[in-house]
């Protein structure tokens, strides 16, 4: 999966999934890089448009000599920022500290339950009508 962040024509930040592709042979650094490069070429998107890259932190992605990010840096003439994806870092923390994962799961469940109760009771409609008046 490849997600992109960019600025729209009216300079609003946007984020969306660019494409998803099943890797048929392996998930090695070169395979991932050539899959992205081929897709961008087919869509007439120059590699030079890439300013930063966030990945899951796997060796095939961040390897210093042959990782995806090093292949990308060799191909692009300007310097790019490479970072470990925030969602993957949070997942790693939740795996190391199971009580955090359980607490987050409980919080999401409670907020979902509250949201459901509010929508069923019509409270939200009444509240917005009172604010409008």
N, CA, C and O atoms as a DFTB+ gen file, in Angstrom:
532 C
 N C O
     1  1       0.835      -1.174       0.000
     2  2       0.000       0.000       0.000
     3  2       0.878       1.235       0.000
     4  3       1.873       1.314       0.721
     5  1       0.497       2.184      -0.811
     6  2       1.227       3.448      -0.865
     7  2       0.238       4.578      -0.619
     8  3      -0.719       4.756      -1.373
     9  1       0.478       5.333       0.435
    10  2      -0.319       6.517       0.738
    11  2       0.495       7.744       0.378
    12  3       1.720       7.745       0.494
    13  1      -0.193       8.788      -0.060
    14  2       0.501      10.028      -0.411
    15  2      -0.123      11.200       0.323
    16  3      -1.323      11.229       0.594
    17  1       0.722      12.157       0.634
    18  2       0.275      13.450       1.158
    19  2       0.737      14.494       0.166
    20  3       1.868      14.456      -0.318
    21  1      -0.147      15.419      -0.127
    22  2       0.184      16.455      -1.098
    23  2      -0.705      17.657      -0.851
    24  3      -1.627      17.605      -0.038
    25  1      -0.421      18.742      -1.560
    26  2      -1.252      19.933      -1.482
    27  2      -2.118      20.004      -2.728
    28  3      -1.628      19.840      -3.846
    29  1      -3.407      20.249      -2.532
    30  2      -4.322      20.381      -3.662
    31  2      -4.064      21.706      -4.375
    32  3      -3.228      22.503      -3.948
    33  1      -4.792      21.928      -5.463
    34  2      -4.608      23.162      -6.227
    35  2      -4.901      24.404      -5.390
    36  3      -4.303      25.457      -5.612
    37  1      -5.828      24.285      -4.420
    38  2      -6.125      25.426      -3.548
    39  2      -5.281      25.387      -2.260
    40  3      -5.627      26.008      -1.255
    41  1      -4.169      24.642      -2.319
    42  2      -3.169      24.556      -1.249
    43  2      -3.692      23.965       0.058
    44  3      -3.212      24.313       1.137
    45  1      -4.673      23.075      -0.042
    46  2      -5.165      22.352       1.121
    47  2      -4.412      21.023       1.218
    48  3      -4.252      20.338       0.208
    49  1      -3.947      20.644       2.415
    50  2      -3.251      19.360       2.534
    51  2      -4.224      18.201       2.326
    52  3      -5.336      18.208       2.854
    53  1      -3.797      17.219       1.563
    54  2      -4.624      16.047       1.262
    55  2      -3.818      14.784       1.551
    56  3      -2.591      14.779       1.451
    57  1      -4.520      13.725       1.908
    58  2      -3.892      12.426       2.112
    59  2      -4.823      11.372       1.554
    60  3      -6.017      11.369       1.856
    61  1      -4.284      10.477       0.741
    62  2      -5.099       9.401       0.184
    63  2      -4.216       8.235      -0.226
    64  3      -2.997       8.362      -0.349
    65  1      -4.867       7.093      -0.435
    66  2      -4.127       5.925      -0.878
    67  2      -3.862       6.066      -2.370
    68  3      -4.794       6.245      -3.154
    69  1      -2.603       5.987      -2.761
    70  2      -2.233       6.114      -4.165
    71  2      -2.500       4.811      -4.902
    72  3      -3.140       4.807      -5.953
    73  1      -2.012       3.710      -4.354
    74  2      -2.279       2.407      -4.957
    75  2      -1.925       1.298      -3.988
    76  3      -1.239       1.505      -2.987
    77  1      -2.414       0.122      -4.315
    78  2      -2.064      -1.075      -3.567
    79  2      -1.692      -2.144      -4.584
    80  3      -2.348      -2.282      -5.616
    81  1      -0.665      -2.880      -4.298
    82  2      -0.160      -3.878      -5.246
    83  2       0.317      -5.094      -4.475
    84  3       1.074      -4.971      -3.511
    85  1      -0.126      -6.265      -4.900
    86  2       0.336      -7.499      -4.276
    87  2       1.713      -7.832      -4.838
    88  3       1.905      -7.863      -6.054
    89  1       2.663      -8.080      -3.951
    90  2       4.010      -8.459      -4.375
    91  2       4.010      -9.964      -4.624
    92  3       3.869     -10.755      -3.691
    93  1       4.166     -10.349      -5.873
    94  2       4.006     -11.750      -6.252
    95  2       5.178     -12.640      -5.843
    96  3       4.974     -13.778      -5.421
    97  1       6.391     -12.134      -5.963
    98  2       7.553     -12.982      -5.710
    99  2       8.049     -12.912      -4.278
   100  3       8.172     -13.938      -3.609
   101  1       8.331     -11.715      -3.809
   102  2       8.893     -11.545      -2.472
   103  2       8.627     -10.122      -2.000
   104  3       8.036      -9.318      -2.721
   105  1       9.066      -9.821      -0.790
   106  2       8.897      -8.458      -0.273
   107  2      10.263      -7.832      -0.020
   108  3      10.460      -7.117       0.963
   109  1      11.196      -8.109      -0.914
   110  2      12.541      -7.556      -0.782
   111  2      12.542      -6.092      -1.196
   112  3      11.643      -5.612      -1.886
   113  1      13.581      -5.405      -0.751
   114  2      13.726      -3.976      -1.005
   115  2      13.640      -3.615      -2.483
   116  3      12.919      -2.685      -2.847
   117  1      14.356      -4.328      -3.334
   118  2      14.369      -4.017      -4.768
   119  2      12.998      -4.253      -5.396
   120  3      12.573      -3.488      -6.261
   121  1      12.309      -5.300      -4.968
   122  2      10.978      -5.594      -5.506
   123  2      10.011      -4.469      -5.163
   124  3       9.246      -4.015      -6.015
   125  1      10.049      -4.027      -3.920
   126  2       9.168      -2.937      -3.486
   127  2       9.492      -1.663      -4.256
   128  3       8.590      -0.973      -4.730
   129  1      10.776      -1.353      -4.379
   130  2      11.188      -0.137      -5.077
   131  2      10.760      -0.164      -6.545
   132  3      10.208       0.814      -7.048
   133  1      11.009      -1.267      -7.224
   134  2      10.665      -1.345      -8.650
   135  2       9.150      -1.346      -8.869
   136  3       8.674      -0.861      -9.896
   137  1       8.394      -1.884      -7.919
   138  2       6.933      -1.831      -8.015
   139  2       6.453      -0.385      -7.946
   140  3       5.619       0.036      -8.748
   141  1       6.981       0.374      -6.987
   142  2       6.614       1.790      -6.875
   143  2       7.063       2.569      -8.107
   144  3       6.296       3.350      -8.671
   145  1       8.297       2.353      -8.516
   146  2       8.845       3.082      -9.662
   147  2       8.032       2.800     -10.931
   148  3       7.758       3.716     -11.706
   149  1       7.650       1.551     -11.142
   150  2       6.848       1.188     -12.322
   151  2       5.484       1.861     -12.286
   152  3       5.012       2.380     -13.297
   153  1       4.852       1.850     -11.115
   154  2       3.536       2.486     -11.004
   155  2       3.632       3.980     -11.296
   156  3       2.836       4.519     -12.065
   157  1       4.601       4.643     -10.686
   158  2       4.755       6.083     -10.905
   159  2       5.048       6.391     -12.371
   160  3       4.547       7.379     -12.909
   161  1       5.857       5.554     -13.021
   162  2       6.166       5.747     -14.438
   163  2       4.897       5.615     -15.288
   164  3       4.660       6.424     -16.184
   165  1       4.079       4.583     -14.999
   166  2       2.829       4.369     -15.745
   167  2       1.868       5.544     -15.584
   168  3       1.103       5.854     -16.498
   169  1       1.907       6.196     -14.425
   170  2       0.997       7.307     -14.144
   171  2       1.611       8.667     -14.490
   172  3       1.011       9.707     -14.218
   173  1       2.794       8.658     -15.084
   174  2       3.514       9.893     -15.436
   175  2       3.775      10.787     -14.219
   176  3       3.650      12.009     -14.292
   177  1       4.135      10.160     -13.112
   178  2       4.488      10.892     -11.893
   179  2       5.996      10.747     -11.702
   180  3       6.478       9.635     -11.483
   181  1       6.746      11.834     -11.779
   182  2       8.202      11.717     -11.635
   183  2       8.616      11.377     -10.198
   184  3       8.024      11.864      -9.235
   185  1       9.630      10.543     -10.078
   186  2      10.168      10.207      -8.757
   187  2      10.636      11.453      -8.021
   188  3      10.643      11.487      -6.790
   189  1      11.022      12.467      -8.766
   190  2      11.524      13.698      -8.141
   191  2      10.444      14.434      -7.346
   192  3      10.756      15.354      -6.590
   193  1       9.181      14.039      -7.509
   194  2       8.104      14.641      -6.714
   195  2       8.123      14.156      -5.267
   196  3       7.486      14.763      -4.406
   197  1       8.836      13.085      -4.992
   198  2       8.883      12.523      -3.641
   199  2       9.806      13.378      -2.778
   200  3      10.965      13.606      -3.122
   201  1       9.273      13.843      -1.657
   202  2      10.049      14.664      -0.725
   203  2      10.368      13.927       0.568
   204  3      11.350      14.242       1.240
   205  1       9.533      12.939       0.918
   206  2       9.728      12.197       2.160
   207  2       9.149      10.803       2.007
   208  3       8.329      10.545       1.125
   209  1       9.588       9.912       2.880
   210  2       9.119       8.531       2.835
   211  2       8.998       8.019       4.264
   212  3       9.953       8.087       5.037
   213  1       7.821       7.507       4.613
   214  2       7.611       6.883       5.921
   215  2       7.423       5.391       5.693
   216  3       6.717       4.987       4.770
   217  1       8.050       4.575       6.526
   218  2       7.945       3.128       6.349
   219  2       7.743       2.446       7.694
   220  3       7.739       3.086       8.746
   221  1       7.575       1.117       7.629
   222  2       7.315       0.347       8.836
   223  2       8.572       0.028       9.639
   224  3       8.476      -0.585      10.702
   225  1       9.737       0.425       9.162
   226  2      10.970       0.201       9.900
   227  2      11.606      -1.156       9.663
   228  3      12.613      -1.477      10.295
   229  1      11.046      -1.964       8.768
   230  2      11.629      -3.271       8.458
   231  2      12.967      -3.083       7.747
   232  3      13.156      -2.095       7.038
   233  1      13.896      -4.021       7.930
   234  2      15.200      -3.894       7.275
   235  2      15.104      -3.710       5.755
   236  3      15.903      -2.977       5.172
   237  1      14.142      -4.361       5.117
   238  2      14.007      -4.205       3.663
   239  2      13.579      -2.792       3.284
   240  3      13.745      -2.381       2.135
   241  1      13.037      -2.055       4.225
   242  2      12.606      -0.681       3.949
   243  2      13.681       0.340       4.313
   244  3      13.863       1.325       3.598
   245  1      14.390       0.117       5.411
   246  2      15.318       1.152       5.890
   247  2      16.783       0.769       5.794
   248  3      17.647       1.503       6.274
   249  1      17.076      -0.375       5.179
   250  2      18.466      -0.820       5.074
   251  2      19.370       0.257       4.492
   252  3      19.014       0.913       3.512
   253  1      20.521       0.435       5.088
   254  2      21.433       1.524       4.724
   255  2      21.978       1.390       3.301
   256  3      22.140       2.396       2.610
   257  1      22.259       0.178       2.860
   258  2      22.891      -0.006       1.552
   259  2      21.922      -0.501       0.473
   260  3      22.011      -0.081      -0.680
   261  1      20.995      -1.394       0.849
   262  2      20.102      -1.958      -0.155
   263  2      18.626      -1.784       0.184
   264  3      17.776      -2.281      -0.554
   265  1      18.299      -1.114       1.246
   266  2      16.904      -0.932       1.632
   267  2      16.146      -0.048       0.652
   268  3      16.744       0.676      -0.143
   269  1      14.830      -0.119       0.723
   270  2      13.977       0.674      -0.163
   271  2      14.346       2.150      -0.119
   272  3      14.473       2.793      -1.161
   273  1      14.518       2.686       1.085
   274  2      14.811       4.120       1.197
   275  2      16.164       4.471       0.590
   276  3      16.310       5.543       0.002
   277  1      17.156       3.592       0.719
   278  2      18.460       3.888       0.107
   279  2      18.379       3.808      -1.414
   280  3      19.032       4.591      -2.104
   281  1      17.589       2.876      -1.948
   282  2      17.387       2.808      -3.401
   283  2      16.691       4.070      -3.898
   284  3      17.032       4.611      -4.950
   285  1      15.721       4.525      -3.131
   286  2      14.988       5.740      -3.495
   287  2      15.918       6.956      -3.475
   288  3      15.882       7.787      -4.382
   289  1      16.741       7.050      -2.443
   290  2      17.668       8.184      -2.324
   291  2      18.686       8.202      -3.465
   292  3      19.082       9.270      -3.932
   293  1      19.105       7.019      -3.912
   294  2      20.049       6.956      -5.037
   295  2      19.407       7.405      -6.342
   296  3      20.081       7.952      -7.215
   297  1      18.124       7.177      -6.473
   298  2      17.415       7.475      -7.720
   299  2      17.011       8.946      -7.829
   300  3      16.862       9.474      -8.931
   301  1      16.837       9.600      -6.688
   302  2      16.354      10.983      -6.672
   303  2      17.540      11.918      -6.440
   304  3      18.389      11.659      -5.587
   305  1      17.587      13.005      -7.206
   306  2      18.741      13.909      -7.129
   307  2      18.734      14.786      -5.874
   308  3      19.797      15.209      -5.420
   309  1      17.561      15.064      -5.308
   310  2      17.510      15.896      -4.102
   311  2      17.413      15.018      -2.854
   312  3      17.107      13.828      -2.940
   313  1      17.674      15.616      -1.709
   314  2      17.626      14.890      -0.451
   315  2      16.171      14.674      -0.046
   316  3      15.338      15.568      -0.199
   317  1      15.869      13.475       0.473
   318  2      14.517      13.201       0.961
   319  2      14.587      12.815       2.435
   320  3      15.602      12.312       2.917
   321  1      13.503      13.058       3.124
   322  2      13.385      12.729       4.538
   323  2      12.792      11.329       4.660
   324  3      11.756      11.048       4.057
   325  1      13.422      10.457       5.419
   326  2      12.870       9.125       5.663
   327  2      12.611       8.982       7.160
   328  3      13.479       9.274       7.982
   329  1      11.417       8.532       7.498
   330  2      11.024       8.402       8.901
   331  2      10.308       7.078       9.124
   332  3       9.813       6.450       8.188
   333  1      10.268       6.676      10.377
   334  2       9.512       5.495      10.777
   335  2       8.063       5.933      10.971
   336  3       7.796       6.871      11.723
   337  1       7.142       5.275      10.312
   338  2       5.719       5.626      10.342
   339  2       5.198       5.679      11.784
   340  3       5.461       4.776      12.579
   341  1       4.469       6.730      12.106
   342  2       3.947       6.924      13.456
   343  2       3.017       5.786      13.870
   344  3       3.080       5.321      15.008
   345  1       2.163       5.337      12.970
   346  2       1.230       4.251      13.302
   347  2       1.992       2.971      13.642
   348  3       1.607       2.252      14.565
   349  1       3.055       2.681      12.918
   350  2       3.843       1.488      13.212
   351  2       4.576       1.624      14.544
   352  3       4.699       0.647      15.283
   353  1       5.058       2.812      14.854
   354  2       5.727       3.020      16.148
   355  2       4.740       2.811      17.290
   356  3       5.075       2.184      18.294
   357  1       3.516       3.338      17.140
   358  2       2.507       3.159      18.185
   359  2       2.145       1.690      18.344
   360  3       1.943       1.214      19.461
   361  1       2.064       0.974      17.233
   362  2       1.762      -0.458      17.303
   363  2       2.866      -1.199      18.061
   364  3       2.580      -2.066      18.887
   365  1       4.121      -0.859      17.781
   366  2       5.232      -1.509      18.477
   367  2       5.173      -1.259      19.976
   368  3       5.460      -2.157      20.766
   369  1       4.804      -0.051      20.373
   370  2       4.673       0.266      21.795
   371  2       3.544      -0.546      22.413
   372  3       3.692      -1.073      23.515
   373  1       2.417      -0.653      21.714
   374  2       1.275      -1.380      22.278
   375  2       1.573      -2.865      22.405
   376  3       1.025      -3.526      23.288
   377  1       2.429      -3.407      21.545
   378  2       2.817      -4.813      21.655
   379  2       3.700      -5.013      22.878
   380  3       3.570      -6.009      23.590
   381  1       4.601      -4.061      23.120
   382  2       5.507      -4.168      24.265
   383  2       4.797      -3.943      25.599
   384  3       5.221      -4.478      26.624
   385  1       3.729      -3.162      25.591
   386  2       3.004      -2.849      26.813
   387  2       1.532      -3.218      26.634
   388  3       0.717      -2.375      26.260
   389  1       1.193      -4.491      26.904
   390  2      -0.166      -4.960      26.634
   391  2      -1.246      -4.174      27.375
   392  3      -2.363      -4.041      26.875
   393  1      -0.929      -3.653      28.558
   394  2      -1.948      -2.910      29.296
   395  2      -2.326      -1.628      28.561
   396  3      -3.462      -1.168      28.680
   397  1      -1.395      -1.040      27.800
   398  2      -1.724       0.147      26.997
   399  2      -2.693      -0.243      25.889
   400  3      -3.663       0.466      25.622
   401  1      -2.420      -1.387      25.241
   402  2      -3.299      -1.855      24.168
   403  2      -4.708      -2.111      24.703
   404  3      -5.694      -1.747      24.063
   405  1      -4.799      -2.732      25.864
   406  2      -6.107      -3.022      26.461
   407  2      -6.816      -1.723      26.825
   408  3      -8.017      -1.588      26.591
   409  1      -6.087      -0.769      27.395
   410  2      -6.686       0.523      27.753
   411  2      -7.193       1.259      26.523
   412  3      -8.290       1.817      26.538
   413  1      -6.400       1.263      25.461
   414  2      -6.825       1.934      24.219
   415  2      -8.060       1.260      23.640
   416  3      -8.987       1.930      23.185
   417  1      -8.067      -0.072      23.658
   418  2      -9.220      -0.813      23.140
   419  2     -10.467      -0.483      23.957
   420  3     -11.544      -0.285      23.396
   421  1     -10.322      -0.423      25.282
   422  2     -11.456      -0.081      26.143
   423  2     -11.940       1.343      25.890
   424  3     -13.145       1.590      25.850
   425  1     -11.009       2.283      25.719
   426  2     -11.387       3.679      25.460
   427  2     -12.150       3.795      24.151
   428  3     -13.168       4.485      24.085
   429  1     -11.673       3.131      23.114
   430  2     -12.368       3.162      21.820
   431  2     -13.765       2.569      21.965
   432  3     -14.725       3.095      21.402
   433  1     -13.880       1.485      22.712
   434  2     -15.176       0.844      22.926
   435  2     -16.133       1.767      23.675
   436  3     -17.301       1.886      23.304
   437  1     -15.642       2.422      24.732
   438  2     -16.481       3.334      25.517
   439  2     -16.955       4.503      24.662
   440  3     -18.139       4.841      24.677
   441  1     -16.037       5.127      23.912
   442  2     -16.431       6.254      23.066
   443  2     -17.417       5.825      21.986
   444  3     -18.345       6.565      21.658
   445  1     -17.217       4.633      21.435
   446  2     -18.162       4.120      20.442
   447  2     -19.537       3.909      21.049
   448  3     -20.553       4.217      20.426
   449  1     -19.568       3.376      22.279
   450  2     -20.839       3.146      22.967
   451  2     -21.542       4.473      23.259
   452  3     -22.750       4.595      23.055
   453  1     -20.791       5.461      23.732
   454  2     -21.368       6.783      24.014
   455  2     -21.917       7.402      22.741
   456  3     -23.014       7.961      22.742
   457  1     -21.166       7.307      21.664
   458  2     -21.611       7.862      20.381
   459  2     -22.912       7.202      19.930
   460  3     -23.822       7.877      19.448
   461  1     -22.994       5.882      20.090
   462  2     -24.209       5.154      19.716
   463  2     -25.388       5.583      20.578
   464  3     -26.486       5.802      20.067
   465  1     -25.161       5.706      21.899
   466  2     -26.244       6.118      22.799
   467  2     -26.739       7.515      22.449
   468  3     -27.944       7.766      22.455
   469  1     -25.820       8.423      22.145
   470  2     -26.202       9.794      21.807
   471  2     -27.021       9.814      20.531
   472  3     -28.032      10.513      20.453
   473  1     -26.599       9.059      19.535
   474  2     -27.328       9.086      18.265
   475  2     -28.707       8.454      18.407
   476  3     -29.651       8.910      17.762
   477  1     -28.856       7.408      19.240
   478  2     -30.161       6.783      19.423
   479  2     -31.112       7.656      20.237
   480  3     -32.320       7.652      19.997
   481  1     -30.587       8.383      21.172
   482  2     -31.461       9.161      22.045
   483  2     -31.940      10.447      21.405
   484  3     -32.855      11.092      21.919
   485  1     -31.339      10.829      20.295
   486  2     -31.714      12.085      19.659
   487  2     -31.138      13.281      20.389
   488  3     -31.464      14.427      20.079
   489  1     -30.279      13.012      21.360
   490  2     -29.684      14.083      22.146
   491  2     -28.892      15.041      21.271
   492  3     -28.939      16.257      21.458
   493  1     -28.170      14.482      20.322
   494  2     -27.347      15.311      19.451
   495  2     -28.212      16.267      18.638
   496  3     -27.850      17.430      18.459
   497  1     -29.356      15.785      18.143
   498  2     -30.269      16.658      17.393
   499  2     -30.793      17.783      18.283
   500  3     -30.833      18.942      17.872
   501  1     -31.194      17.431      19.508
   502  2     -31.704      18.445      20.434
   503  2     -30.627      19.472      20.773
   504  3     -30.897      20.670      20.846
   505  1     -29.420      18.994      20.976
   506  2     -28.318      19.877      21.318
   507  2     -28.026      20.850      20.184
   508  3     -27.838      22.042      20.428
   509  1     -27.985      20.367      18.965
   510  2     -27.691      21.253      17.832
   511  2     -28.822      22.242      17.603
   512  3     -28.572      23.373      17.185
   513  1     -30.072      21.839      17.871
   514  2     -31.200      22.777      17.738
   515  2     -31.099      23.880      18.782
   516  3     -31.366      25.044      18.483
   517  1     -30.709      23.518      20.020
   518  2     -30.564      24.514      21.083
   519  2     -29.430      25.481      20.781
   520  3     -29.542      26.676      21.055
   521  1     -28.365      24.986      20.231
   522  2     -27.236      25.854      19.889
   523  2     -27.625      26.797      18.764
   524  3     -27.244      27.967      18.778
   525  1     -28.380      26.304      17.790
   526  2     -28.795      27.129      16.650
   527  2     -29.739      28.246      17.090
   528  3     -29.760      29.321      16.491
   529  1     -30.519      27.987      18.139
   530  2     -31.474      29.003      18.622
   531  2     -30.761      29.950      19.492
   532  3     -31.367      30.888      20.011
